[in-house]
Amino acid sequence: MAEAASPLPDAVRRVVIVGGGTTGWSAAAALATAPGMGHLHVTLVETPDIPTIGVGEATIPHIRGFNAAIGLDEARFVANTGATIKLGIRFDDWHRRGARYFHPFGETVRRIGGVDPHHHLVRGQMTADDLAALSPGAVAAATGRVVDASPPDPAMVERADYAYHFDAGRYAPLLRDHAVARGVVRVTGRVAGIRRAPADGMVEAVLCDDGRAIAGDLFLDCSGFRGLLIGDAPDNRFVDWSHWLPCDRAVAAPCARLGELVPFTRSTADVAGWRWRIPLQHRTGNGHVYCSAFLDDTAAADALLAAMDGPPLADPRVIPFRTGHRDRVWDGNVVALGLAAGFLEPLESTSIYLAQKGALLLLDLFPGRQGAGPLRDEYNRVMLDEFAQIRDFLVLHYSATTRDDSAFWRARRGMPPPDSLSARLALFENHGVLWQHQRFFNEVSWRAVLIGQGIVPRGHDPRLDAVPEDWARSAIAAARAATRDWVARYAGHAETVAAIVGAAR
């Protein structure tokens, strides 16, 4: 992307990205490939000797749309990152010890007799297992298969969807090569400070420790928890959510992959948090997220190692974090993405989503040099709403539990949820109604976790009273059979991944 005359006299022409990794190179690739952005000159500054967090090995389906938007071929992505298919997350021991449920991607049968299927739970024509059996993703995950996104009988079976597990350390270089090949300029160096314009305080340049000044019109802070640019903004506080989500550390380590290559993430609740297991082609990713007020680092690492399915391939690495977000993620002419904007623990694999969502939203609200105020306000409103909705979804996993076997879980049960989550719970518990204003996590996701965590509505849609009970039972059985038959047509997970990798060669 050679610098050229801008088609708009006041348009931003120089974008400087501080920080590489998945976040920085996602932003660079999005800018480099977006239609109508050929006038931009994009420079990314990264410090090679600063390690990335590098534990974000699970995603949600949004990443498929992002990769498609930047023109990154799926076969190339899967082959180069050691990726596998993710149909959802299996939650073990969350509602109570020994309990298990599945949060699937895609859809279940939306209506049976004109009402959402969970209303039939209240009247007794359906069980929670019946509801899971209406989800192609859940059925496929249980049988080790992966399914096509377009069902052969859309009248009976709903849409499936999938994401990936992958090696985050391999994804960033893939994005880097993709962006650099399309004109992004990569600069290596350590950012020592910034220079602001005296008149309005806008950032004029980032200053490297070797004396270089890299000037720009718009700056993207992708520097991780350090927040090198956004952290310098005056009066831009960090909104701390640790009272709702108190886990503040993770310990992570890979192990050798043994056994079946399952198409789902496994999340297992532990005495002071939870553990993840993520199967890749070449290894298994493992981590333990915990609250340091209830568990020390040594005990957390010991629990992680004891739960591994294979021999460890590296020593456990401790990663401290704080849950929350910047009060303004776009401040002046600085836009914070990824960890610089905020962090929500990886329970539902949303970190990469939030970073890439932020980059794509910026394209929709891209500013000129003047008059960016309304664009900035809308960007902050949308992104902070994303953070808040995901926060509520995560809090639900902790607050809706019957566990009382440790001090951590007793404290979670006693913590009042955010008002916005309380309102959602009141709608569902009393009326079986799911909140209508959703962002990424839709009704299927909320329903799966609500019911999986033991919350079954007391009331139901009054339209259900007009549906004959025998007819409803027959319709549910037919939908279950159609879903099972559809999933049985498809190949196993390992076979499918091998075929994708083969297509990249």
Steps between C-alpha positions, in 0.01 A plus 500: 500500500722779379399842630285676242282807471189459712162516324376709796697816583464449877523120508731311731789376289759379752403229748758387756442173685701447818539131582489183293363165610157383394337835584742728318533286191124442486451877491773541239351229277151649534622845394716360218219299342193720557338639185536876468803522728768501233599855592628393841862465597511249787806454720521240777761538773581191701768396744607144409641414844175571690303175524130494425247346739460217252238288677204599284469165329120482481264729314137559414355480144557868432862421408386319187331818377807705587736268312267506201479880511878536478529228234677240715423156360362250753720212384811716529394618845428147629822357357726778626360539851445135594130579521214266583124551489313635802124435516459647849605457861428215739461619859580245770425551872369855462140468619603237754769237534438221249264706280575567133349704220594624154494854357468447123554739212230534236130445555259258656145465375368846566128435521289197578131574484577867454705544819867475590585140594602567860139586586423130458733434795252671729205292385695175506508397134877554490806448719829688497652202315225532236594864450867414448397227255340766279837671447708367208813640665437324829412168334802516270734586788373203702567264208834646388366628168489838331205612292432720200347841567203437266258227612340277235158541661471857630140440603620251763865580575653837573833650399830384646799725553858459607815680607857379545760396749843612379852591600488875569878520459459392137198717417671837552785426251242380247310828537828693484604343171150558364506869597858574395435342158222759461712800584512534879840627613650312794738689730685327781592704802409583856251781557641736763229766497264709295486859378177696529395812311515802734175645364257212552695220670459260207780249453734611221759222511628202693862532610736203486791457738743531209380855427259427217166680496219328309232753418137423429146632486335207682666265749392149598621383839551124475770488767316262732459556872771768486267739312791715386279757327156472659656488846653844438160658429400739781200407716435172319448270796493122502154366589571206731257205493698269729224509765280312251774296332769456766728254318820697448761249390549216256767235477544336160706220348469270197519124513533222245174415328371156584178328410206626299509840326172634638327798332434704812667689782470347845454731800514334840416694815758466776522606864592864427424543131509268202728311260496492120599223259539593132597233243723609210642292219847486653438542874240573766471841660435505874434779744373573846319829570472579870457761770825568686306586816400132524789313332872566464702460181674179606175322587341624176790368292494167685127461430558580132780244463303233684204539263698478174420218259861468380855590603563878524699662219599813695504633853178668619498875443311736734307786340353768728208705373231744607142482379340817365545760228612853428235764558557615140653249260517770229652809659603795286673348198598178683292183467582219744450144375534167675652494848578872484124564487404252770497137600238242583618160614513230227204292622303552176800569271415865427836682508584457131138576412510833685828599335383414149155647561669824602705507180199435275285754684772759448471445125126568522562818701825613343570868565623798309748730670216727613165430659565150632308567823169328412687207343713466810195513727322228301811282494535524877130432552504184286826359634417565865161335446684198355717484811199531732294231327791255502566586866140407587525174307817406689359599839201272432729195505623588849188638665258227386660213688411276790864428585598568859801269530759780524525855629531627143168351389321608814616855431381479138153388607476794738605770254207702356523504118505821293159665468490422128548127570241509778248638251576221252467236771165640615363483144613142452423359843151647519386491138745291296582810294851555369620860476440638153800734471787261427845555356715199424369248751148432377192335647643151440812579703310658787245219506771232506686657792189600696353151485841335536553697819168371634275798428168375360216750455204491736265646242456440128375670187116500524482400134630159608163426665346472153751230394381140567745319726507180291567698183785687672663175615479358147645817347790503746574131431494562123736796531738296715503219245557739208793663680655164588462370143649815351806491726556131425562586133817692573863403551692484823694799629853370441408389148354840418803690631733275299299571185520877557873485557540286189319764294759759603791303354 
